[in-house]
Amino acid sequence: MKNFSVYMMLILLYILLIYLDKSFITTNSKIIDFLTKDYPSEVVQNYMESQKKWWWLNYVVTPLLIGIKALLIAFCLNFLKLLDLPKIEEIKFSDFVFLALVAEFIFIIAGFYKFVNFHWINTDYTMENLQTYYPISLLNLREYISTEKWLSYPLQLVNLFELFYWIFLAWGVRELLDEKISYIKSFGLISLTYGIGLLLWAGTVCFLILNAQY
């Protein structure tokens, strides 16, 4: 029951973020200005009409993506049961799911940070700015590091909120183990489970980007 309650809260907050983004950040005028640089007006018009037709898609897909993400992270953390850790046999898969769901609120904060940045601070932005921005990440320094497209996702992953996410997972695992291990060891366990899973996922995304380029 507690997992479902947290899950519903996440859905509502993500839906709110989508609404704020569509209404105030990624507006139709911004999209049109971006597309008209490279495409004829007929193509732009068709695209905008399809956007109006399928406006609801993001709202429907979001709950599914949140659930899949939480289950995948819990699956990674569940590998801890293969290790000889105190109290590990008492931890259920649902406990890992709950930890993953609660940790997701960190990325909700990142979403609101991005909204505040573009709505009140950096108001003179373009779609290019939106595409090359992630709150407090190396992606914002991409032009100084590398312009390779396949590096965009790894650079996005190196951000302060992702670090907070790791720290929270490490804290959560330590709590589930009744504080029988140190914070450093718990962080190491997150690296061996979630960290490896994230590395494989990032590698897959980069591979797909590279294949799409050639």
C-alpha positions as CSV (number, residue, x, y, z in Angstrom):
1,M,0.0,0.0,0.0
2,K,2.8,2.4,0.9
3,N,4.4,1.7,-2.5
4,F,1.2,2.5,-4.3
5,S,0.8,5.8,-2.4
6,V,4.3,7.0,-3.2
7,Y,3.8,5.9,-6.8
8,M,0.7,7.9,-7.2
9,M,2.4,11.0,-5.7
10,L,5.2,10.7,-8.2
11,I,2.7,10.4,-11.1
12,L,0.9,13.5,-10.0
13,L,4.1,15.5,-9.6
14,Y,5.5,14.3,-13.0
15,I,2.2,15.2,-14.7
16,L,2.4,18.6,-13.1
17,L,5.9,19.0,-14.5
18,I,4.8,18.0,-18.0
19,Y,1.9,20.5,-17.8
20,L,4.2,23.3,-16.7
21,D,6.8,22.4,-19.4
22,K,4.2,22.3,-22.2
23,S,2.4,25.5,-21.0
24,F,5.3,27.7,-20.1
25,I,8.7,26.3,-21.4
26,T,8.4,24.1,-24.5
27,T,5.6,26.3,-26.0
28,N,4.3,26.0,-29.5
29,S,6.0,29.3,-30.5
30,K,9.4,27.9,-29.4
31,I,8.9,24.7,-31.3
32,I,7.8,26.5,-34.5
33,D,10.8,28.9,-34.3
34,F,13.1,25.9,-33.9
35,L,11.6,23.8,-36.8
36,T,11.2,26.6,-39.3
37,K,14.9,27.0,-39.5
38,D,15.4,23.5,-41.2
39,Y,11.9,22.5,-42.5
40,P,9.3,23.9,-44.8
41,S,6.1,25.4,-43.3
42,E,4.0,22.5,-44.5
43,V,6.2,20.0,-42.5
44,V,6.1,22.2,-39.5
45,Q,2.3,22.6,-39.7
46,N,1.8,18.8,-40.0
47,Y,4.1,18.3,-37.0
48,M,2.2,20.8,-34.9
49,E,-1.1,19.2,-35.8
50,S,0.2,15.8,-34.8
51,Q,1.3,17.3,-31.5
52,K,-2.3,18.6,-30.9
53,K,-3.7,15.2,-31.7
54,W,-1.3,13.2,-29.5
55,W,-1.0,15.7,-26.6
56,W,-2.2,13.2,-24.1
57,L,0.5,10.6,-24.9
58,N,3.0,11.9,-22.4
59,Y,0.5,11.8,-19.6
60,V,-0.3,8.2,-20.4
61,V,3.2,6.9,-20.9
62,T,4.7,8.6,-17.8
63,P,3.1,6.3,-15.1
64,L,4.3,3.3,-17.1
65,L,7.9,4.7,-17.3
66,I,8.0,5.5,-13.6
67,G,6.9,2.0,-12.7
68,I,9.4,0.3,-15.1
69,K,12.2,2.4,-13.8
70,A,11.4,1.6,-10.1
71,L,11.2,-2.1,-10.9
72,L,14.5,-2.1,-12.8
73,I,16.3,-0.3,-10.0
74,A,14.8,-2.6,-7.4
75,F,15.9,-5.5,-9.6
76,C,19.5,-4.2,-9.5
77,L,19.4,-3.7,-5.8
78,N,18.0,-7.2,-5.3
79,F,21.4,-8.6,-6.3
80,L,22.5,-7.6,-2.8
81,K,20.8,-10.8,-1.6
82,L,23.6,-12.7,-3.3
83,L,26.1,-11.2,-0.9
84,D,26.7,-12.2,2.7
85,L,25.2,-9.2,4.4
86,P,23.6,-8.9,7.8
87,K,19.7,-8.9,7.8
88,I,19.7,-9.2,4.0
89,E,17.4,-12.2,4.1
90,E,14.7,-10.1,5.8
91,I,14.6,-7.5,3.0
92,K,11.8,-8.0,0.5
93,F,11.8,-7.0,-3.2
94,S,9.0,-4.6,-2.3
95,D,11.4,-2.8,0.1
96,F,13.8,-2.1,-2.7
97,V,10.9,-0.9,-4.9
98,F,9.8,1.5,-2.1
99,L,13.4,2.8,-1.8
100,A,13.6,3.4,-5.6
101,L,10.2,5.2,-5.6
102,V,11.1,7.5,-2.7
103,A,14.5,8.3,-4.3
104,E,12.8,9.3,-7.5
105,F,11.6,12.5,-5.7
106,I,15.2,13.8,-6.2
107,F,14.6,13.9,-9.9
108,I,11.2,15.7,-9.3
109,I,13.2,18.4,-7.6
110,A,15.5,18.5,-10.7
111,G,12.5,19.0,-12.9
112,F,11.2,21.9,-10.8
113,Y,14.7,23.4,-10.8
114,K,14.8,23.3,-14.6
115,F,11.3,24.9,-14.8
116,V,12.3,27.7,-12.4
117,N,15.5,28.3,-14.4
118,F,13.9,28.8,-17.7
119,H,10.6,30.4,-16.5
120,W,12.1,33.0,-14.2
121,I,15.9,33.2,-14.6
122,N,17.2,32.3,-18.1
123,T,14.0,33.4,-19.9
124,D,15.8,34.3,-23.2
125,Y,16.2,30.7,-24.4
126,T,15.8,28.6,-27.5
127,M,14.9,24.9,-28.1
128,E,18.6,24.3,-28.6
129,N,19.2,25.5,-25.1
130,L,16.5,23.2,-23.7
131,Q,18.0,20.2,-25.6
132,T,21.5,20.8,-24.3
133,Y,20.5,21.5,-20.6
134,Y,20.2,19.3,-17.5
135,P,20.2,20.9,-14.0
136,I,23.8,21.1,-12.6
137,S,25.3,18.6,-15.0
138,L,28.3,18.4,-17.4
139,L,25.9,18.5,-20.3
140,N,25.7,22.3,-19.8
141,L,29.4,22.4,-20.5
142,R,29.2,20.1,-23.6
143,E,30.5,22.8,-26.0
144,Y,33.7,23.0,-23.9
145,I,34.1,19.2,-23.6
146,S,32.9,17.6,-26.8
147,T,30.3,18.2,-29.5
148,E,29.9,14.5,-30.2
149,K,26.1,13.6,-30.0
150,W,26.7,10.2,-28.4
151,L,28.3,11.9,-25.4
152,S,25.2,13.9,-24.5
153,Y,23.6,11.3,-22.4
154,P,26.7,10.3,-20.3
155,L,27.4,14.0,-19.7
156,Q,23.7,14.5,-18.6
157,L,24.1,11.6,-16.1
158,V,27.1,13.3,-14.4
159,N,25.0,15.8,-12.4
160,L,24.5,16.8,-8.8
161,F,21.0,15.3,-8.5
162,E,22.3,11.9,-9.7
163,L,25.0,12.1,-6.9
164,F,22.2,12.9,-4.4
165,Y,20.3,9.9,-5.8
166,W,23.3,7.6,-5.2
167,I,23.7,8.9,-1.7
168,F,20.0,8.4,-0.9
169,L,20.1,4.8,-2.2
170,A,23.2,4.1,-0.1
171,W,21.5,5.6,3.0
172,G,18.4,3.6,2.2
173,V,20.2,0.3,1.9
174,R,22.1,1.0,5.1
175,E,18.7,1.6,6.9
176,L,17.2,-1.6,5.4
177,L,20.2,-3.5,6.9
178,D,19.6,-1.9,10.3
179,E,22.8,0.2,10.0
180,K,24.9,-3.0,10.2
181,I,27.3,-1.6,7.6
182,S,29.1,1.7,7.1
183,Y,28.0,4.4,4.7
184,I,31.1,3.9,2.6
185,K,30.4,0.1,2.2
186,S,26.7,0.9,1.4
187,F,27.8,3.4,-1.3
188,G,30.1,0.7,-2.7
189,L,27.2,-1.8,-2.8
190,I,25.2,0.8,-4.7
191,S,28.1,1.0,-7.2
192,L,28.1,-2.7,-7.6
193,T,24.3,-3.0,-8.3
194,Y,22.7,0.2,-9.4
195,G,26.0,1.6,-10.7
196,I,26.6,-1.4,-13.0
197,G,23.0,-1.3,-14.2
198,L,23.3,2.4,-15.0
199,L,26.6,1.9,-16.8
200,L,25.0,-0.8,-19.0
201,W,22.0,1.4,-19.7
202,A,24.2,4.4,-20.6
203,G,26.3,2.2,-22.9
204,T,23.1,0.9,-24.7
205,V,21.8,4.5,-25.2
206,C,25.2,5.6,-26.6
207,F,25.3,2.6,-28.9
208,L,21.9,3.4,-30.3
209,I,22.8,7.1,-30.8
210,L,26.0,6.1,-32.7
211,N,24.0,3.6,-34.9
212,A,21.5,6.3,-35.6
213,Q,24.2,8.7,-36.8
214,Y,25.7,6.3,-39.4
